């Protein structure tokens, strides 16, 4: 679509003819570049809903879409379809209400006109045609699917080696086996996060320290807090490797759930005609994917030996690692789709609560400060030492999920890289 294309106005006369005086600019008595002429045309229902007349009403310096095209020309020229332009406009803060200033009902409609106005729309030999981009889910999956299994396999191998050498190797040798296994798991985890659905192109916002603390607390934190409450700490802290094993195995369902969310969200974006429609369709998809991951993680934690379905204390034992798994998954989804800062904030908040819990108990031993330790005592009395990480990670995961239900339902969160 070019600006000098000949169209007809309301009365059917060619542009530039006598009927031109009936255009919104002339009717309002404003100059062609007058902003009031642009706004007055927005209120004309006939022009707003008729593409031919709407184009005829925009001419010269009074064409707001032409100004917008000039401002975002690089975005429009790189886009392979109008959806990418819509996502880019939304990322720059342009909403459906703002699109009304350009005489369009929503951002999608405005993006379609911008796409059509770019010189060479459609591209030579289909270079800019939507078919030139592979559909979501058609990319090779074998690589990232295999890499998602490697951390769990490495963790299983380390646990098997420690169990097989129990009573055979000394303490130092077993520590060496544990250290080698931990390095192997970290290497496999790094490989898993370098590509595939769990890869964050813009980085994860420096959350490595937070994740290491949360995983370390899942292994040693419960015994540490129990010793502090009982008057310690005294002696070594006993390790509980089952949460780490279950969470390492949960990387595979995490990758598949992230892949399902990204692929289905992109398909909904292609079939939507308004941002509100897209958001309403993606929000239940997000909640369903998170619920699916939590169910898979719970099952893997039971398989890892963390409680039994018939045990009375199984729900309390598994609540903390399940909440931690949900927190890590939602935080990674946010980072993958371009929101690493909220993800880092949620992880940091959970770490702060876990760090504060034993210090509050120690501070409560000072004269007159017994009330400081009261919140921790109440939580531990109700759910045991595992109640503190369950509460910290659960509240942080819920807060991130609420934020994700807004951030990940925007078109800009699913724009192709």
C-alpha positions, 0 to 999 in steps of 0.5 A: 500500500503506497501513500500516493495510491489513488482512492475515492472519498466518501462521495466516490470522487477521486482524491484531489477532486472537488470532493476532497473538501469533504475529507476530515481535514477540510471539514474540521478547518484544520491544516494538513499537519494539525494534530486536531485534524488527526484526532477529529478523524478518529471519531468518524465511525465511517472512516474508522471502519472502512479501509479504503476511506481510512486510507483516503483520509490520511494524506500528506503530513496528516498521516499518523501511520506514516509517521509511525512507520518512519519511527519503526521502519527497522522493525517493519522491514525485518518482520516476516509477518504482521504479528512480529510488528504487533509484538514489537509495537507492544514492546514499545508501549503501544496498546489497543487504546493508543492504536485508536489514535492511528484510526485502528481498532487494535494493535494487530490491525495497525501492524497489518497496515504497517506491514503492507506499507513497507516497500517490497512487502512480501519480499522477493521470492517470498523472503518476507512471507510467513511461510519462510519461518518454520512453525513452532515445534518443527525445530529439531527436538532431539538435541534439547530433549537429550540434554534435558535428561543429562542432569538427572542421569548424572545425579542418578549416577552419582547417587548410585556410586555413593550407595555402591561404595558405602562402607567401602570408601573412606570419608575423604574418598566419598567426598571426592566422589560427591564433588566430582558428581556435583561438577558433572551435574553442573556441567550437564545443567549448563549444557541443558540451559544453553539451547532449547526451550529453557534457554534464555537468550538475554541471560537469566539476570545473574541468578546463579547464586540464588539457585545454588543457595536454594538447592543447597538449603534443600539438601542441608537446610532442614537439619541446620534449622532443626539444630538451631532451634534445639540449641545448636548448631552442634556437629555436622549437618546431615544431607538429604539428597533426594530433593536434589535428585528429584529436581534434577530429574524434573528438568526433562518435564520442565523442558517439555512444558516450556516447549508446549507453552511456547509453541501453543502460545505462538499458534494462538498469537497467529490466530488472534485478532486482538491483544485481549483475545490473545491474553485470554487464551494464553493465561489458562495455557500458562496455568495448565503448563505450570500445573502439569509440571508440578504434577510431574515433579511431585511424582519424580520426588516420590520416585527419588525416595522423598516420602511415600504416598501412604506416609502420614508425613509425605505431604509435609516432606514433599511440599518444600521441594515441590514449591522450589521446583515450581519457583525455579520453573516459573522464574525460568519461563520469565527469563526465557521470554524476556523478563529476567529481572522479576525472576531474579527478584522472586528467587532473591526473596525466597533466599532472603527468607531462608537465610533469615530463619536461622538468624531470627531463631539465634536472635530470639535467644537474646534477652527481650528478643524472644518475639523475633523468633516467634514466626519461625517457631510457629511455622516449624511447630505447624509443619516442621523445619521443611515448612520454612522453605515450603512457605518461602518458595511457595509464596515467591512462586505464587507471586511470580506466577501472578506476574507471569499471568500478565507478562507472558500473555503479551504478544511481545513475550512471544516475538521470534528472536 
